[in-house]
Amino acid sequence: MEPSELRRAIEAGRATAEELGLEATDVAVVHDSDRVVLRLLPCDVLARVAPVGHLADSAFEVEVARRLADVDAPVAGLDPRVAPRVHVRDAFAVSLWTYYEPLPSKIAPTDYADAFRRHHTALRGIDLTAPHFTDRVAAALREVSDPERSPELSDADRAFLGDTLGGLGAEIGADRAGDQLLHGEPHPGNLLNTRRGPLFVDLATCCRGPVEFDLAHAPEDVGQHYAGADQGLIGRCRALNWAMFSAWRWRRNDQMPERDHWRAEGLNRVRASLRGGSAPT
């Protein structure tokens, strides 16, 4: 966020917690992008604060978390001291979550795969209306197809991303027989290593598709420990995921830190994935 917007978002998160009876005299910014994640102390709450235009996404994330808590999914939970809902304050949508102290050790591939299996099983146990992953592909394709939305994207790269998104999206999305609810973006940054074990966070990306779409966000060796996964499909999904990632980075108003680096790196990762090269860990 821009500095002035960030200051307002911080105050919205802090004031919301205080209004609900949670003492929040100190605030630490955990993540700053198009929405911010704050650790509030001494109440030790994690606040997710997004512009009110993302209210529907925030409400969806809270509903996913609420339902998954009932089926013992390996996900970060909402703070139990307040009602499970989104609060609107000063044009921001604020939700309050349990804070989990992350462990410094890396999650082993077998443990990552086990967390996936338990999460996918839990997702099959809830009834939730969610978009198909191809809706996200279509949104990314709109970004790269319109020069006004992505004015700094070269013609060659625009054609490359458009062909990749359109081709792989149609190919992977054609067979929906094995589709189920997914996390949507379970990359290593969205899986915390905690004393309770690995926990998935950032649940607003929940969508429908093949489990390989989820597995493609993880390091390559994770999918190899997931019984029954189609390794070839994981590879195609990985290329598609990097193409979507790249499309978001070329948006006119993208606010990801180090955006210029990730614009170039994202395109490189798409090409490497299409060649069957190694994915990032």
C-alpha positions as CSV (number, residue, x, y, z in Angstrom):
1,M,0.0,0.0,0.0
2,E,1.0,3.6,-0.4
3,P,2.4,5.0,2.9
4,S,-0.7,7.2,3.6
5,E,-3.0,4.2,2.9
6,L,-0.9,1.9,5.0
7,R,-1.1,4.3,8.0
8,R,-4.9,4.3,7.7
9,A,-5.0,0.5,7.3
10,I,-2.9,0.1,10.5
11,E,-5.2,2.4,12.4
12,A,-8.3,0.6,11.1
13,G,-6.9,-2.7,12.3
14,R,-5.8,-1.4,15.7
15,A,-9.0,0.5,16.3
16,T,-11.2,-2.4,15.3
17,A,-9.5,-4.7,17.8
18,E,-9.7,-2.1,20.6
19,E,-13.4,-1.6,19.9
20,L,-13.9,-5.3,20.4
21,G,-12.2,-5.3,23.7
22,L,-8.7,-6.5,22.6
23,E,-5.8,-4.4,23.7
24,A,-3.8,-3.3,20.7
25,T,-1.2,-0.7,21.7
26,D,1.5,-2.0,19.5
27,V,1.3,-2.9,15.8
28,A,3.8,-4.8,13.7
29,V,3.4,-5.1,9.9
30,V,3.8,-8.7,8.9
31,H,2.9,-8.3,5.2
32,D,2.3,-5.3,3.0
33,S,0.8,-5.7,-0.5
34,D,-2.6,-4.9,-1.9
35,R,-3.8,-5.8,1.7
36,V,-1.8,-5.8,4.9
37,V,-1.4,-8.3,7.7
38,L,-0.7,-6.9,11.1
39,R,0.3,-8.4,14.4
40,L,-1.5,-6.6,17.2
41,L,0.0,-6.6,20.8
42,P,-0.5,-7.3,23.6
43,C,-3.7,-9.1,22.6
44,D,-1.6,-11.1,20.1
45,V,-4.1,-11.0,17.2
46,L,-3.4,-11.2,13.5
47,A,-5.4,-8.6,11.6
48,R,-6.0,-8.9,7.9
49,V,-6.9,-5.4,6.5
50,A,-8.0,-4.9,2.9
51,P,-9.5,-2.0,1.0
52,V,-13.3,-2.2,1.3
53,G,-13.5,-3.0,-2.4
54,H,-12.2,-6.5,-1.3
55,L,-15.0,-6.9,1.2
56,A,-16.5,-9.9,-0.6
57,D,-13.1,-11.6,-0.7
58,S,-12.5,-11.0,3.0
59,A,-16.0,-12.3,3.9
60,F,-15.4,-15.4,1.7
61,E,-12.1,-16.1,3.5
62,V,-13.8,-15.8,6.9
63,E,-16.6,-18.2,5.8
64,V,-14.0,-20.7,4.4
65,A,-12.1,-20.6,7.7
66,R,-15.3,-21.0,9.8
67,R,-16.4,-24.1,7.9
68,L,-12.9,-25.7,7.8
69,A,-12.6,-25.3,11.6
70,D,-15.6,-27.6,11.9
71,V,-13.8,-30.4,10.0
72,D,-10.4,-30.1,11.7
73,A,-8.5,-28.8,8.7
74,P,-4.9,-27.8,9.0
75,V,-5.6,-24.1,8.6
76,A,-5.0,-21.0,10.7
77,G,-8.2,-20.1,12.6
78,L,-10.1,-17.0,13.4
79,D,-9.6,-15.4,16.8
80,P,-12.0,-17.1,19.1
81,R,-12.5,-14.0,21.3
82,V,-14.6,-12.2,18.7
83,A,-17.4,-13.1,16.3
84,P,-16.3,-14.7,13.1
85,R,-17.1,-11.8,10.7
86,V,-15.5,-9.0,8.8
87,H,-15.6,-5.5,10.3
88,V,-15.7,-2.4,8.1
89,R,-13.8,0.7,9.4
90,D,-12.6,3.8,7.5
91,A,-13.1,2.1,4.0
92,F,-11.2,-1.0,5.1
93,A,-12.4,-4.6,5.7
94,V,-10.8,-6.0,8.8
95,S,-10.8,-9.7,10.0
96,L,-9.1,-10.9,13.1
97,W,-7.2,-14.2,13.3
98,T,-5.3,-16.3,15.7
99,Y,-1.6,-15.5,15.7
100,Y,0.8,-18.6,15.4
101,E,4.4,-18.2,16.2
102,P,6.3,-19.7,13.2
103,L,9.0,-22.2,13.8
104,P,12.3,-21.6,12.2
105,S,12.7,-25.0,10.7
106,K,11.7,-25.8,7.1
107,I,8.7,-28.0,6.4
108,A,9.8,-31.4,5.1
109,P,8.3,-32.4,1.7
110,T,6.6,-35.4,3.3
111,D,5.0,-33.2,6.0
112,Y,4.0,-30.7,3.3
113,A,2.3,-33.5,1.3
114,D,0.6,-34.8,4.4
115,A,-0.8,-31.3,5.1
116,F,-2.1,-31.3,1.6
117,R,-3.8,-34.6,1.9
118,R,-5.5,-33.6,5.2
119,H,-6.5,-30.3,3.8
120,H,-8.0,-31.7,0.6
121,T,-9.9,-34.3,2.7
122,A,-11.3,-31.6,4.9
123,L,-12.2,-29.5,1.8
124,R,-14.2,-32.4,0.4
125,G,-16.1,-32.5,3.7
126,I,-17.6,-29.0,3.4
127,D,-20.4,-27.6,1.2
128,L,-19.2,-24.3,-0.2
129,T,-19.8,-22.4,-3.4
130,A,-16.5,-21.4,-4.9
131,P,-15.2,-20.2,-8.3
132,H,-13.5,-22.6,-10.7
133,F,-9.7,-22.0,-11.2
134,T,-10.5,-21.2,-14.8
135,D,-12.3,-18.1,-13.6
136,R,-9.0,-16.9,-12.2
137,V,-7.2,-17.8,-15.5
138,A,-9.8,-15.7,-17.4
139,A,-9.2,-12.7,-15.1
140,A,-5.5,-13.0,-15.7
141,L,-6.0,-13.2,-19.4
142,R,-8.1,-10.0,-19.3
143,E,-5.1,-8.2,-17.7
144,V,-2.6,-9.2,-20.4
145,S,-5.1,-8.8,-23.3
146,D,-5.8,-5.2,-22.6
147,P,-2.8,-2.8,-23.0
148,E,-4.6,-0.2,-20.8
149,R,-4.6,-2.7,-17.9
150,S,-0.9,-3.7,-18.5
151,P,0.7,-0.8,-20.4
152,E,4.3,-1.7,-19.7
153,L,4.0,-5.3,-21.0
154,S,5.8,-5.7,-24.4
155,D,3.9,-7.0,-27.4
156,A,6.0,-10.2,-27.5
157,D,5.5,-11.0,-23.8
158,R,1.8,-10.1,-24.0
159,A,1.3,-12.7,-26.8
160,F,3.4,-15.2,-24.9
161,L,1.4,-14.9,-21.7
162,G,-1.9,-14.8,-23.6
163,D,-1.1,-18.0,-25.5
164,T,0.0,-19.7,-22.3
165,L,-3.0,-18.7,-20.2
166,G,-5.5,-19.4,-22.9
167,G,-4.0,-22.7,-24.0
168,L,-3.2,-24.3,-20.7
169,G,-6.3,-22.9,-19.0
170,A,-8.5,-24.6,-21.7
171,E,-6.5,-27.8,-21.7
172,I,-6.4,-28.3,-17.9
173,G,-10.0,-27.1,-17.3
174,A,-11.5,-29.3,-20.0
175,D,-11.8,-32.4,-17.8
176,R,-13.6,-31.6,-14.5
177,A,-14.4,-35.1,-13.4
178,G,-11.9,-35.1,-10.6
179,D,-12.3,-31.5,-9.5
180,Q,-12.8,-30.6,-5.9
181,L,-12.4,-27.6,-3.5
182,L,-8.8,-26.5,-3.3
183,H,-6.8,-23.9,-1.3
184,G,-6.0,-22.1,-4.5
185,E,-2.5,-20.7,-3.7
186,P,-0.8,-23.0,-1.2
187,H,2.7,-21.9,-2.0
188,P,5.4,-22.1,0.8
189,G,4.5,-18.5,2.0
190,N,1.0,-19.7,2.7
191,L,2.0,-22.7,4.8
192,L,3.1,-21.9,8.3
193,N,5.3,-24.3,10.4
194,T,3.9,-24.0,13.9
195,R,3.8,-26.0,17.1
196,R,0.4,-27.3,16.0
197,G,2.0,-28.6,12.8
198,P,1.8,-27.1,9.3
199,L,-1.1,-24.7,8.9
200,F,-2.4,-23.1,5.6
201,V,-3.2,-19.4,5.6
202,D,-4.7,-17.0,3.1
203,L,-7.9,-18.9,2.4
204,A,-9.5,-16.3,0.1
205,T,-8.1,-18.1,-2.9
206,C,-10.3,-21.2,-2.4
207,C,-11.5,-22.5,-5.7
208,R,-12.4,-25.7,-7.6
209,G,-10.1,-27.7,-9.7
210,P,-7.8,-30.8,-9.7
211,V,-5.6,-31.3,-6.7
212,E,-2.6,-31.0,-9.1
213,F,-3.4,-27.3,-9.3
214,D,-2.7,-26.9,-5.6
215,L,0.3,-29.2,-5.7
216,A,1.9,-27.1,-8.5
217,H,2.3,-24.2,-6.0
218,A,4.6,-26.3,-3.8
219,P,8.2,-27.3,-4.3
220,E,8.5,-30.1,-6.9
221,D,9.4,-32.8,-4.4
222,V,6.2,-32.3,-2.5
223,G,4.0,-33.6,-5.3
224,Q,6.1,-36.7,-5.5
225,H,5.0,-37.7,-2.0
226,Y,1.3,-37.1,-2.8
227,A,-0.1,-40.6,-3.7
228,G,-2.0,-40.7,-7.0
229,A,-1.0,-37.3,-8.2
230,D,-0.5,-36.9,-12.0
231,Q,3.1,-35.5,-12.2
232,G,2.7,-34.4,-15.8
233,L,-0.4,-32.4,-14.9
234,I,1.4,-30.8,-11.9
235,G,4.0,-29.6,-14.4
236,R,1.4,-28.0,-16.7
237,C,-0.4,-26.4,-13.7
238,R,3.0,-25.0,-12.5
239,A,3.5,-23.2,-15.9
240,L,-0.1,-22.0,-15.7
241,N,0.3,-20.7,-12.2
242,W,3.5,-18.8,-13.0
243,A,1.7,-17.3,-16.1
244,M,-1.1,-16.0,-13.8
245,F,1.5,-14.7,-11.3
246,S,3.2,-12.9,-14.1
247,A,-0.1,-11.4,-15.4
248,W,-0.8,-9.9,-11.9
249,R,2.7,-8.4,-11.7
250,W,2.2,-6.5,-15.0
251,R,-1.1,-4.8,-13.9
252,R,-0.9,-1.1,-13.9
253,N,-1.6,-0.8,-10.1
254,D,0.1,-3.9,-8.8
255,Q,1.7,-3.2,-5.4
256,M,3.7,-6.4,-4.8
257,P,7.1,-5.6,-3.2
258,E,10.0,-5.8,-5.6
259,R,7.5,-5.8,-8.5
260,D,10.1,-5.0,-11.2
261,H,12.2,-8.0,-10.2
262,W,9.2,-10.3,-10.2
263,R,7.9,-9.1,-13.5
264,A,11.1,-10.4,-15.2
265,E,11.5,-13.4,-12.9
266,G,7.8,-14.4,-13.4
267,L,8.3,-14.6,-17.2
268,N,11.5,-16.6,-16.7
269,R,9.6,-19.1,-14.5
270,V,6.9,-19.6,-17.0
271,R,9.4,-20.4,-19.7
272,A,11.3,-22.7,-17.4
273,S,8.2,-24.6,-16.4
274,L,7.1,-25.0,-20.0
275,R,10.5,-26.5,-20.8
276,G,10.1,-28.9,-17.8
277,G,12.8,-27.0,-15.8
278,S,13.1,-26.9,-12.1
279,A,10.5,-24.9,-10.2
280,P,11.4,-22.6,-7.2
281,T,11.4,-24.0,-3.7
